[in-house]
Amino acid sequence: MSIRVSKSQFKAKALEYFRLVESSGEAVVVTDRGEPSLEVRPYASHARAPLDVLRGTVLRYDDPTAPVAEDDWEAQA
């Protein structure tokens, strides 16, 4: 569950809310006239390991040393 505060409350105590988000990991939703305007939440890196990026991109060949006929190639124009 996230904490909801108005823009004026957030402006007055922004540093306090930043520290709360850092320590608890809970998001703070800033409202403008009662409607959600923005969300402050902890940063989460989406960086992936280089090999994870390639996972699932390699094709499997049952017989990679089998001869390939000239008609087996597909030409793209």
Biopython code that builds the backbone (N, CA, C, O; Angstrom):
import numpy as np
from Bio.PDB.StructureBuilder import StructureBuilder

atoms = [
    (1, "MET", "N", (0.848, -1.173, 0.000)),
    (1, "MET", "CA", (0.000, 0.000, 0.000)),
    (1, "MET", "C", (0.891, 1.234, 0.000)),
    (1, "MET", "O", (1.882, 1.277, 0.730)),
    (2, "SER", "N", (0.563, 2.217, -0.790)),
    (2, "SER", "CA", (1.372, 3.421, -0.886)),
    (2, "SER", "C", (0.786, 4.530, -0.021)),
    (2, "SER", "O", (-0.402, 4.526, 0.304)),
    (3, "ILE", "N", (1.637, 5.470, 0.341)),
    (3, "ILE", "CA", (1.246, 6.618, 1.133)),
    (3, "ILE", "C", (0.788, 7.709, 0.173)),
    (3, "ILE", "O", (1.423, 7.927, -0.859)),
    (4, "ARG", "N", (-0.302, 8.397, 0.495)),
    (4, "ARG", "CA", (-0.812, 9.479, -0.354)),
    (4, "ARG", "C", (-0.636, 10.794, 0.386)),
    (4, "ARG", "O", (-1.035, 10.919, 1.544)),
    (5, "VAL", "N", (-0.039, 11.777, -0.283)),
    (5, "VAL", "CA", (0.132, 13.113, 0.294)),
    (5, "VAL", "C", (-0.187, 14.149, -0.775)),
    (5, "VAL", "O", (-0.041, 13.901, -1.972)),
    (6, "SER", "N", (-0.627, 15.317, -0.312)),
    (6, "SER", "CA", (-0.912, 16.395, -1.257)),
    (6, "SER", "C", (0.391, 17.057, -1.697)),
    (6, "SER", "O", (1.429, 16.876, -1.062)),
    (7, "LYS", "N", (0.333, 17.816, -2.777)),
    (7, "LYS", "CA", (1.524, 18.520, -3.266)),
    (7, "LYS", "C", (2.096, 19.446, -2.209)),
    (7, "LYS", "O", (3.313, 19.518, -2.035)),
    (8, "SER", "N", (1.222, 20.157, -1.498)),
    (8, "SER", "CA", (1.704, 21.101, -0.492)),
    (8, "SER", "C", (2.383, 20.378, 0.663)),
    (8, "SER", "O", (3.395, 20.860, 1.171)),
    (9, "GLN", "N", (1.855, 19.233, 1.093)),
    (9, "GLN", "CA", (2.503, 18.448, 2.142)),
    (9, "GLN", "C", (3.842, 17.926, 1.656)),
    (9, "GLN", "O", (4.834, 17.962, 2.384)),
    (10, "PHE", "N", (3.866, 17.442, 0.422)),
    (10, "PHE", "CA", (5.102, 16.899, -0.127)),
    (10, "PHE", "C", (6.166, 17.984, -0.239)),
    (10, "PHE", "O", (7.332, 17.748, 0.077)),
    (11, "LYS", "N", (5.772, 19.160, -0.685)),
    (11, "LYS", "CA", (6.716, 20.265, -0.844)),
    (11, "LYS", "C", (7.350, 20.629, 0.498)),
    (11, "LYS", "O", (8.552, 20.883, 0.572)),
    (12, "ALA", "N", (6.556, 20.653, 1.537)),
    (12, "ALA", "CA", (7.054, 21.044, 2.859)),
    (12, "ALA", "C", (7.967, 19.994, 3.468)),
    (12, "ALA", "O", (8.872, 20.331, 4.231)),
    (13, "LYS", "N", (7.743, 18.718, 3.140)),
    (13, "LYS", "CA", (8.496, 17.640, 3.790)),
    (13, "LYS", "C", (9.098, 16.665, 2.773)),
    (13, "LYS", "O", (9.159, 15.463, 3.031)),
    (14, "ALA", "N", (9.532, 17.164, 1.644)),
    (14, "ALA", "CA", (10.035, 16.293, 0.575)),
    (14, "ALA", "C", (11.170, 15.392, 1.042)),
    (14, "ALA", "O", (11.152, 14.190, 0.779)),
    (15, "LEU", "N", (12.149, 15.954, 1.727)),
    (15, "LEU", "CA", (13.299, 15.159, 2.172)),
    (15, "LEU", "C", (12.858, 14.053, 3.125)),
    (15, "LEU", "O", (13.390, 12.944, 3.082)),
    (16, "GLU", "N", (11.901, 14.351, 3.973)),
    (16, "GLU", "CA", (11.370, 13.345, 4.897)),
    (16, "GLU", "C", (10.715, 12.196, 4.127)),
    (16, "GLU", "O", (10.897, 11.029, 4.472)),
    (17, "TYR", "N", (9.955, 12.533, 3.085)),
    (17, "TYR", "CA", (9.315, 11.494, 2.275)),
    (17, "TYR", "C", (10.344, 10.696, 1.476)),
    (17, "TYR", "O", (10.187, 9.486, 1.312)),
    (18, "PHE", "N", (11.393, 11.352, 0.977)),
    (18, "PHE", "CA", (12.450, 10.628, 0.272)),
    (18, "PHE", "C", (13.090, 9.598, 1.194)),
    (18, "PHE", "O", (13.319, 8.455, 0.797)),
    (19, "ARG", "N", (13.374, 10.003, 2.411)),
    (19, "ARG", "CA", (13.990, 9.077, 3.376)),
    (19, "ARG", "C", (13.042, 7.937, 3.718)),
    (19, "ARG", "O", (13.484, 6.802, 3.897)),
    (20, "LEU", "N", (11.756, 8.217, 3.813)),
    (20, "LEU", "CA", (10.763, 7.186, 4.087)),
    (20, "LEU", "C", (10.728, 6.157, 2.957)),
    (20, "LEU", "O", (10.677, 4.952, 3.203)),
    (21, "VAL", "N", (10.756, 6.643, 1.728)),
    (21, "VAL", "CA", (10.749, 5.740, 0.573)),
    (21, "VAL", "C", (12.011, 4.876, 0.569)),
    (21, "VAL", "O", (11.939, 3.676, 0.308)),
    (22, "GLU", "N", (13.161, 5.478, 0.856)),
    (22, "GLU", "CA", (14.425, 4.736, 0.886)),
    (22, "GLU", "C", (14.435, 3.678, 1.978)),
    (22, "GLU", "O", (14.899, 2.560, 1.752)),
    (23, "SER", "N", (13.933, 4.015, 3.153)),
    (23, "SER", "CA", (14.002, 3.081, 4.281)),
    (23, "SER", "C", (12.942, 1.987, 4.215)),
    (23, "SER", "O", (13.229, 0.830, 4.524)),
    (24, "SER", "N", (11.726, 2.338, 3.815)),
    (24, "SER", "CA", (10.649, 1.350, 3.822)),
    (24, "SER", "C", (10.469, 0.643, 2.490)),
    (24, "SER", "O", (9.954, -0.474, 2.442)),
    (25, "GLY", "N", (10.891, 1.289, 1.403)),
    (25, "GLY", "CA", (10.674, 0.717, 0.078)),
    (25, "GLY", "C", (9.258, 0.922, -0.417)),
    (25, "GLY", "O", (8.895, 0.441, -1.490)),
    (26, "GLU", "N", (8.453, 1.636, 0.361)),
    (26, "GLU", "CA", (7.059, 1.892, 0.004)),
    (26, "GLU", "C", (6.959, 3.163, -0.838)),
    (26, "GLU", "O", (7.687, 4.128, -0.601)),
    (27, "ALA", "N", (6.075, 3.163, -1.801)),
    (27, "ALA", "CA", (5.908, 4.307, -2.695)),
    (27, "ALA", "C", (5.096, 5.409, -2.022)),
    (27, "ALA", "O", (4.278, 5.148, -1.140)),
    (28, "VAL", "N", (5.336, 6.640, -2.453)),
    (28, "VAL", "CA", (4.560, 7.794, -2.011)),
    (28, "VAL", "C", (3.870, 8.365, -3.242)),
    (28, "VAL", "O", (4.524, 8.689, -4.234)),
    (29, "VAL", "N", (2.538, 8.489, -3.173)),
    (29, "VAL", "CA", (1.761, 9.051, -4.268)),
    (29, "VAL", "C", (1.435, 10.496, -3.910)),
    (29, "VAL", "O", (0.831, 10.775, -2.875)),
    (30, "VAL", "N", (1.847, 11.405, -4.787)),
    (30, "VAL", "CA", (1.588, 12.824, -4.576)),
    (30, "VAL", "C", (0.329, 13.184, -5.354)),
    (30, "VAL", "O", (0.202, 12.884, -6.541)),
    (31, "THR", "N", (-0.599, 13.834, -4.655)),
    (31, "THR", "CA", (-1.892, 14.158, -5.270)),
    (31, "THR", "C", (-2.017, 15.652, -5.540)),
    (31, "THR", "O", (-1.411, 16.478, -4.859)),
    (32, "ASP", "N", (-2.807, 15.972, -6.539)),
    (32, "ASP", "CA", (-3.141, 17.354, -6.878)),
    (32, "ASP", "C", (-4.662, 17.454, -6.871)),
    (32, "ASP", "O", (-5.333, 16.903, -7.744)),
    (33, "ARG", "N", (-5.190, 18.150, -5.897)),
    (33, "ARG", "CA", (-6.642, 18.274, -5.710)),
    (33, "ARG", "C", (-7.310, 16.901, -5.562)),
    (33, "ARG", "O", (-8.394, 16.658, -6.090)),
    (34, "GLY", "N", (-6.637, 16.023, -4.835)),
    (34, "GLY", "CA", (-7.184, 14.705, -4.554)),
    (34, "GLY", "C", (-6.927, 13.648, -5.604)),
    (34, "GLY", "O", (-7.174, 12.468, -5.357)),
    (35, "GLU", "N", (-6.436, 14.038, -6.774)),
    (35, "GLU", "CA", (-6.150, 13.092, -7.860)),
    (35, "GLU", "C", (-4.656, 12.774, -7.880)),
    (35, "GLU", "O", (-3.841, 13.685, -7.739)),
    (36, "PRO", "N", (-4.276, 11.509, -8.049)),
    (36, "PRO", "CA", (-2.852, 11.165, -8.109)),
    (36, "PRO", "C", (-2.164, 11.910, -9.249)),
    (36, "PRO", "O", (-2.660, 11.947, -10.376)),
    (37, "SER", "N", (-1.020, 12.500, -8.936)),
    (37, "SER", "CA", (-0.282, 13.290, -9.914)),
    (37, "SER", "C", (1.042, 12.628, -10.272)),
    (37, "SER", "O", (1.422, 12.568, -11.441)),
    (38, "LEU", "N", (1.740, 12.133, -9.252)),
    (38, "LEU", "CA", (2.998, 11.437, -9.501)),
    (38, "LEU", "C", (3.276, 10.470, -8.374)),
    (38, "LEU", "O", (2.645, 10.520, -7.318)),
    (39, "GLU", "N", (4.237, 9.581, -8.615)),
    (39, "GLU", "CA", (4.586, 8.561, -7.640)),
    (39, "GLU", "C", (6.090, 8.594, -7.418)),
    (39, "GLU", "O", (6.865, 8.618, -8.375)),
    (40, "VAL", "N", (6.497, 8.597, -6.163)),
    (40, "VAL", "CA", (7.914, 8.521, -5.803)),
    (40, "VAL", "C", (8.122, 7.117, -5.245)),
    (40, "VAL", "O", (7.472, 6.722, -4.277)),
    (41, "ARG", "N", (9.030, 6.371, -5.861)),
    (41, "ARG", "CA", (9.275, 4.998, -5.427)),
    (41, "ARG", "C", (10.755, 4.696, -5.514)),
    (41, "ARG", "O", (11.491, 5.429, -6.176)),
    (42, "PRO", "N", (11.210, 3.641, -4.867)),
    (42, "PRO", "CA", (12.627, 3.294, -4.922)),
    (42, "PRO", "C", (13.045, 2.931, -6.346)),
    (42, "PRO", "O", (12.266, 2.365, -7.113)),
    (43, "TYR", "N", (14.278, 3.265, -6.678)),
    (43, "TYR", "CA", (14.821, 2.951, -7.991)),
    (43, "TYR", "C", (15.133, 1.467, -8.053)),
    (43, "TYR", "O", (15.695, 0.908, -7.111)),
    (44, "ALA", "N", (14.775, 0.830, -9.151)),
    (44, "ALA", "CA", (15.079, -0.590, -9.376)),
    (44, "ALA", "C", (15.782, -0.707, -10.717)),
    (44, "ALA", "O", (15.211, -0.391, -11.760)),
    (45, "SER", "N", (17.005, -1.156, -10.680)),
    (45, "SER", "CA", (17.773, -1.307, -11.904)),
    (45, "SER", "C", (17.230, -2.470, -12.722)),
    (45, "SER", "O", (16.947, -3.539, -12.182)),
    (46, "HIS", "N", (17.088, -2.261, -14.008)),
    (46, "HIS", "CA", (16.603, -3.314, -14.896)),
    (46, "HIS", "C", (17.738, -3.870, -15.751)),
    (46, "HIS", "O", (17.502, -4.515, -16.773)),
    (47, "ALA", "N", (18.958, -3.614, -15.326)),
    (47, "ALA", "CA", (20.109, -4.119, -16.073)),
    (47, "ALA", "C", (20.141, -5.644, -15.991)),
    (47, "ALA", "O", (19.891, -6.233, -14.939)),
    (48, "ARG", "N", (20.449, -6.253, -17.104)),
    (48, "ARG", "CA", (20.530, -7.709, -17.146)),
    (48, "ARG", "C", (21.936, -8.120, -17.529)),
    (48, "ARG", "O", (22.671, -7.375, -18.176)),
    (49, "ALA", "N", (22.288, -9.310, -17.117)),
    (49, "ALA", "CA", (23.599, -9.856, -17.462)),
    (49, "ALA", "C", (23.666, -10.063, -18.972)),
    (49, "ALA", "O", (22.653, -10.397, -19.586)),
    (50, "PRO", "N", (24.829, -9.873, -19.581)),
    (50, "PRO", "CA", (24.948, -10.003, -21.041)),
    (50, "PRO", "C", (24.450, -11.343, -21.585)),
    (50, "PRO", "O", (23.833, -11.381, -22.649)),
    (51, "LEU", "N", (24.703, -12.427, -20.883)),
    (51, "LEU", "CA", (24.242, -13.725, -21.376)),
    (51, "LEU", "C", (22.732, -13.882, -21.234)),
    (51, "LEU", "O", (22.117, -14.609, -22.014)),
    (52, "ASP", "N", (22.121, -13.216, -20.254)),
    (52, "ASP", "CA", (20.664, -13.263, -20.125)),
    (52, "ASP", "C", (19.988, -12.571, -21.301)),
    (52, "ASP", "O", (18.893, -12.963, -21.703)),
    (53, "VAL", "N", (20.624, -11.552, -21.852)),
    (53, "VAL", "CA", (20.076, -10.846, -23.007)),
    (53, "VAL", "C", (20.007, -11.793, -24.207)),
    (53, "VAL", "O", (19.076, -11.707, -25.007)),
    (54, "LEU", "N", (20.972, -12.682, -24.336)),
    (54, "LEU", "CA", (21.033, -13.602, -25.471)),
    (54, "LEU", "C", (20.209, -14.868, -25.275)),
    (54, "LEU", "O", (19.997, -15.623, -26.224)),
    (55, "ARG", "N", (19.743, -15.105, -24.054)),
    (55, "ARG", "CA", (19.011, -16.332, -23.768)),
    (55, "ARG", "C", (17.784, -16.452, -24.678)),
    (55, "ARG", "O", (16.985, -15.522, -24.787)),
    (56, "GLY", "N", (17.650, -17.612, -25.327)),
    (56, "GLY", "CA", (16.516, -17.867, -26.194)),
    (56, "GLY", "C", (16.673, -17.368, -27.621)),
    (56, "GLY", "O", (15.745, -17.509, -28.418)),
    (57, "THR", "N", (17.820, -16.788, -27.973)),
    (57, "THR", "CA", (17.999, -16.263, -29.316)),
    (57, "THR", "C", (18.774, -17.215, -30.221)),
    (57, "THR", "O", (18.842, -16.997, -31.431)),
    (58, "VAL", "N", (19.349, -18.248, -29.662)),
    (58, "VAL", "CA", (20.137, -19.191, -30.459)),
    (58, "VAL", "C", (19.217, -20.305, -30.960)),
    (58, "VAL", "O", (18.441, -20.873, -30.191)),
    (59, "LEU", "N", (19.313, -20.608, -32.246)),
    (59, "LEU", "CA", (18.510, -21.678, -32.834)),
    (59, "LEU", "C", (19.162, -23.022, -32.577)),
    (59, "LEU", "O", (20.378, -23.107, -32.409)),
    (60, "ARG", "N", (18.370, -24.052, -32.547)),
    (60, "ARG", "CA", (18.893, -25.390, -32.321)),
    (60, "ARG", "C", (18.933, -26.133, -33.653)),
    (60, "ARG", "O", (17.949, -26.176, -34.392)),
    (61, "TYR", "N", (20.062, -26.701, -33.932)),
    (61, "TYR", "CA", (20.215, -27.521, -35.137)),
    (61, "TYR", "C", (20.505, -28.942, -34.696)),
    (61, "TYR", "O", (21.443, -29.194, -33.939)),
    (62, "ASP", "N", (19.683, -29.874, -35.181)),
    (62, "ASP", "CA", (19.870, -31.271, -34.800)),
    (62, "ASP", "C", (21.106, -31.865, -35.437)),
    (62, "ASP", "O", (21.779, -32.690, -34.819)),
    (63, "ASP", "N", (21.423, -31.465, -36.662)),
    (63, "ASP", "CA", (22.595, -32.000, -37.363)),
    (63, "ASP", "C", (23.318, -30.841, -38.043)),
    (63, "ASP", "O", (23.145, -30.633, -39.244)),
    (64, "PRO", "N", (24.120, -30.087, -37.305)),
    (64, "PRO", "CA", (24.752, -28.897, -37.876)),
    (64, "PRO", "C", (25.797, -29.187, -38.942)),
    (64, "PRO", "O", (26.181, -28.284, -39.685)),
    (65, "THR", "N", (26.260, -30.419, -39.030)),
    (65, "THR", "CA", (27.285, -30.736, -40.031)),
    (65, "THR", "C", (26.694, -31.355, -41.293)),
    (65, "THR", "O", (27.441, -31.719, -42.202)),
    (66, "ALA", "N", (25.374, -31.481, -41.372)),
    (66, "ALA", "CA", (24.734, -32.055, -42.559)),
    (66, "ALA", "C", (24.896, -31.095, -43.737)),
    (66, "ALA", "O", (24.852, -29.879, -43.555)),
    (67, "PRO", "N", (25.082, -31.630, -44.933)),
    (67, "PRO", "CA", (25.230, -30.768, -46.104)),
    (67, "PRO", "C", (23.941, -29.980, -46.381)),
    (67, "PRO", "O", (22.837, -30.452, -46.113)),
    (68, "VAL", "N", (24.110, -28.788, -46.916)),
    (68, "VAL", "CA", (22.987, -27.917, -47.225)),
    (68, "VAL", "C", (22.930, -27.752, -48.739)),
    (68, "VAL", "O", (23.928, -27.409, -49.372)),
    (69, "ALA", "N", (21.757, -27.998, -49.311)),
    (69, "ALA", "CA", (21.588, -27.855, -50.750)),
    (69, "ALA", "C", (21.402, -26.385, -51.092)),
    (69, "ALA", "O", (21.033, -25.585, -50.232)),
    (70, "GLU", "N", (21.652, -26.034, -52.323)),
    (70, "GLU", "CA", (21.530, -24.641, -52.765)),
    (70, "GLU", "C", (20.088, -24.144, -52.641)),
    (70, "GLU", "O", (19.866, -22.957, -52.401)),
    (71, "ASP", "N", (19.105, -25.038, -52.800)),
    (71, "ASP", "CA", (17.702, -24.657, -52.702)),
    (71, "ASP", "C", (17.243, -24.461, -51.257)),
    (71, "ASP", "O", (16.148, -23.946, -51.031)),
    (72, "ASP", "N", (18.050, -24.856, -50.282)),
    (72, "ASP", "CA", (17.677, -24.712, -48.874)),
    (72, "ASP", "C", (17.871, -23.285, -48.353)),
    (72, "ASP", "O", (17.347, -22.944, -47.293)),
    (73, "TRP", "N", (18.600, -22.464, -49.068)),
    (73, "TRP", "CA", (18.854, -21.083, -48.642)),
    (73, "TRP", "C", (17.712, -20.182, -49.076)),
    (73, "TRP", "O", (17.155, -20.350, -50.161)),
    (74, "GLU", "N", (17.371, -19.237, -48.237)),
    (74, "GLU", "CA", (16.338, -18.264, -48.579)),
    (74, "GLU", "C", (17.003, -16.923, -48.840)),
    (74, "GLU", "O", (17.729, -16.402, -47.994)),
    (75, "ALA", "N", (16.752, -16.377, -50.008)),
    (75, "ALA", "CA", (17.322, -15.080, -50.350)),
    (75, "ALA", "C", (16.283, -14.004, -50.075)),
    (75, "ALA", "O", (15.106, -14.170, -50.397)),
    (76, "GLN", "N", (16.718, -12.910, -49.484)),
    (76, "GLN", "CA", (15.825, -11.792, -49.217)),
    (76, "GLN", "C", (16.204, -10.656, -50.133)),
    (76, "GLN", "O", (17.382, -10.332, -50.288)),
    (77, "ALA", "N", (15.205, -10.054, -50.736)),
    (77, "ALA", "CA", (15.482, -8.948, -51.658)),
    (77, "ALA", "C", (15.356, -7.629, -50.963)),
    (77, "ALA", "O", (15.553, -6.584, -51.582)),
]
sb = StructureBuilder()
sb.init_structure("model")
sb.init_model(0)
sb.init_chain("A")
sb.init_seg("    ")
for serial, (resi, resn, name, xyz) in enumerate(atoms, 1):
    if name == "N":
        sb.init_residue(resn, " ", resi, " ")
    sb.init_atom(name, np.array(xyz, "f"), 0.0, 1.0, " ", f" {name:<3s}", serial, name[0])
structure = sb.get_structure()
